[in-house]
Amino acid sequence: MTAAHKPRLPELETVPKPIVLLETAALTSLAVAVLSLFLFAWIAESMSHDRTASFDLAVRTRIHEFASPALTRVMIAISFLGGDGLTVAAILSVIVFFRLRWRRAALWMVVTILGALVLDLSLKYAFHRSRPVPFFVAVPHTYSFPSGHSLFSFCFYGVLAGLLAGRTGSRLGRVLTWTLAALLVAAIGLSRIYLGVHYPSDVIAGYLAASLWVSTLLTLDRMRMRHKRSRGRGGG
């Protein structure tokens, strides 16, 4: 059989899944979204009344105690992976997905990143929190709350890990994929605190906002798939 006549594997997300599994996934995603919303609102309210000041100062001071020229270079490189490096990686991932004919994966990535962009800008201008005094780099020109690097890295690397892990047959491969993504997302948030361009509460809020957005997407997607399966079974 020639390469041109080989049957193409179906898009992963179009493979039928049991209704019970879809319902469980939808409820779990919804619960995470609601929890993230409440925690974000609590942090935002606390930040607005300066109740996070002592926490932010204590964490910033503690992390700054470990500063060294070598570590600073590492943190700048890690921070790049949550900024310009992430932008390049996101564009490349969409191109690769289309080349592999993973059209739904490409759509997932585009919607995730565009939604994260709107969410980040909306929240920054809504809260207008000024940046802290940086330790090692210039002051960014955007507002501080929430951390865009944390928000975007959680969305991009988390969704990328999910798309890749779902296409990995090896359990070890899936574990490594998720572990690397989690470590990278955590390191990017830590780098923003280390460099002094964000308060710790900014980073936590960025993660929560990203979790809210991704969980909402998952909930809507699972509900859509469940409705589609239900209609298919009813029409059979």
VOGU-3710 file (C-alpha; in Angstrom, 3 decimals, decimal comma):
1> mtaahkprlp> 0,000/0,000/0,000  1,485/3,328/-1,027  1,768/6,316/1,326  -0,908/8,129/-0,673  -3,401/5,297/-0,078  -2,689/4,679/3,602  -5,733/5,437/5,760  -5,234/8,604/7,773  -5,679/8,237/11,500  -8,769/10,062/12,759
11> eletvpkpiv> -8,400/13,301/14,674  -7,976/12,273/18,303  -10,789/14,394/19,711  -13,290/12,987/17,186  -12,906/9,426/18,482  -16,183/8,555/20,253  -16,054/8,604/24,050  -18,525/7,093/26,529  -21,278/9,450/27,710  -20,401/8,782/31,373
21> lletaaltsl> -16,775/9,788/30,746  -17,885/12,986/29,022  -20,240/13,852/31,881  -17,531/13,265/34,484  -15,017/15,371/32,542  -17,547/18,176/32,091  -18,474/18,246/35,786  -14,824/18,158/36,845  -13,917/21,005/34,496  -16,904/23,027/35,684
31> avavlslflf> -15,922/22,501/39,332  -12,358/23,655/38,609  -13,666/26,718/36,753  -15,955/27,710/39,630  -13,231/27,178/42,230  -10,742/29,206/40,166  -13,267/32,025/39,832  -13,869/32,221/43,589  -10,151/32,095/44,419  -9,330/34,743/41,823
41> awiaesmshd> -12,072/37,002/43,136  -10,773/36,544/46,697  -7,191/37,411/45,724  -8,339/40,366/43,614  -10,440/41,733/46,471  -7,587/41,230/48,936  -5,131/42,907/46,576  -7,457/45,879/46,067  -7,489/46,472/49,839  -3,724/45,928/50,254
51> rtasfdlavr> -4,234/42,759/52,279  -1,680/40,894/50,148  1,104/43,410/50,843  2,765/41,519/53,692  2,569/38,211/51,823  3,991/39,729/48,638  6,823/41,437/50,485  7,764/38,327/52,462  7,891/36,088/49,382  9,767/38,642/47,259
61> trihefaspa> 12,335/39,172/50,002  12,824/35,460/50,576  13,302/34,652/46,894  15,656/37,595/46,418  17,957/36,146/49,086  18,962/33,417/46,608  19,956/35,887/43,887  23,218/35,402/41,997  24,487/36,459/38,532  24,241/32,910/37,198
71> ltrvmiaisf> 20,735/32,375/38,565  19,644/35,726/37,169  20,715/34,675/33,667  18,775/31,430/34,044  15,674/33,247/35,239  15,820/35,695/32,339  15,979/32,761/29,925  13,056/31,019/31,642  11,045/34,232/31,628  11,638/34,481/27,873
81> lggdgltvaa> 9,828/31,149/27,471  6,730/32,785/28,925  6,951/35,890/26,745  8,398/36,277/23,258  9,516/32,656/23,220  5,982/31,523/23,981  4,608/33,648/21,131  6,962/31,976/18,663  6,206/28,518/20,075  2,442/29,097/19,838
91> ilsvivffrl> 2,665/30,124/16,183  4,877/27,155/15,348  2,573/24,732/17,169  -0,447/25,865/15,143  1,523/25,508/11,891  2,712/22,010/12,868  -0,802/20,964/13,875  -2,159/22,019/10,495  0,669/20,218/8,720  -0,169/17,057/10,684
101> rwrraalwmv> -3,867/17,611/9,916  -4,667/17,986/13,583  -7,164/20,700/12,717  -9,105/20,495/15,945  -5,899/20,708/17,972  -4,893/23,789/15,983  -8,313/25,361/16,623  -8,014/24,579/20,334  -4,659/26,326/20,494  -5,838/29,413/18,583
111> vtilgalvld> -8,967/29,825/20,715  -6,986/29,273/23,923  -4,330/31,884/23,125  -6,747/34,488/21,769  -8,973/34,079/24,809  -5,970/34,358/27,120  -4,938/37,584/25,359  -8,368/39,154/25,814  -8,525/37,982/29,434  -5,061/39,294/30,277
121> lslkyafhrs> -5,624/42,745/28,781  -9,102/43,070/30,281  -7,956/42,175/33,787  -4,833/44,345/33,690  -6,813/47,432/32,684  -9,608/46,590/35,100  -7,333/46,508/38,166  -4,616/49,015/37,139  -2,090/47,644/39,615  1,307/49,300/39,344
131> rpvpffvavp> 4,408/47,189/38,948  6,788/46,578/41,861  10,320/47,915/41,625  12,245/45,301/39,570  15,426/43,741/40,885  17,301/42,986/37,666  15,426/44,132/34,544  13,599/47,177/33,243  10,044/47,892/34,327  7,526/46,461/31,809
141> htysfpsghs> 5,096/48,983/30,353  1,944/47,004/31,207  0,079/46,732/34,506  1,025/44,122/37,073  -2,178/42,232/37,975  -2,438/39,462/36,898  0,879/38,162/35,558  0,567/37,738/31,800  3,539/35,376/31,683  1,858/33,101/34,229
151> lfsfcfygvl> -1,495/33,268/32,491  -0,168/32,587/28,999  2,294/29,887/30,062  -0,434/28,005/31,940  -2,754/28,221/28,932  -0,221/27,407/26,230  1,996/24,796/27,860  -0,953/23,218/29,675  -3,048/22,854/26,534  -0,009/21,754/24,519
161> agllagrtgs> 0,745/19,073/27,100  -2,847/17,884/26,957  -2,851/17,675/23,165  0,478/15,835/23,050  -0,194/13,534/26,012  -3,497/12,500/24,475  -1,631/11,345/21,389  1,032/9,459/23,348  0,502/5,732/23,783  3,066/5,383/26,561
171> rlgrvltwtl> 1,934/6,095/30,116  5,468/7,166/30,974  5,409/9,533/28,020  2,194/11,118/29,242  3,538/11,487/32,772  6,750/13,086/31,504  4,822/15,449/29,233  2,588/16,690/32,031  5,475/16,886/34,500  7,655/18,948/32,165
181> aallvaaigl> 4,778/21,291/31,389  3,979/21,783/35,081  7,613/22,432/35,985  8,009/24,918/33,144  4,838/26,821/34,059  5,902/26,966/37,712  9,426/28,081/36,769  8,091/30,893/34,582  5,964/32,224/37,423  8,901/31,972/39,817
191> sriylgvhyp> 11,139/33,814/37,356  8,775/36,788/37,292  8,925/37,047/41,082  12,701/36,544/41,128  13,256/39,291/38,548  11,009/41,552/40,594  8,590/42,473/37,819  5,581/40,890/39,549  4,209/40,421/43,015  3,578/36,793/44,066
201> sdviagylaa> -0,157/37,532/44,159  0,072/38,579/40,481  1,506/35,197/39,567  -1,076/33,232/41,547  -3,863/35,305/40,012  -2,445/34,630/36,549  -2,569/30,895/37,142  -6,131/31,091/38,466  -7,336/33,193/35,532  -5,764/30,720/33,117
211> slwvstlltl> -7,284/27,778/34,975  -10,693/29,464/34,781  -10,372/30,017/31,033  -9,070/26,535/30,148  -11,568/24,799/32,441  -14,424/26,764/30,882  -13,279/25,723/27,405  -13,086/22,096/28,508  -16,547/22,254/30,053  -18,104/23,715/26,906
221> drmrmrhkrs> -16,258/21,249/24,692  -17,329/18,215/26,725  -20,924/19,449/26,822  -20,883/19,891/23,059  -19,481/16,393/22,556  -22,052/14,924/24,941  -24,882/16,673/23,094  -23,528/15,438/19,792  -23,291/11,848/21,071  -26,778/12,017/22,548
231> rgrggg> -28,252/13,241/19,280  -26,381/10,518/17,389  -27,727/7,786/19,650  -31,226/9,226/19,568  -31,244/9,411/15,782  -29,984/5,837/15,435
//
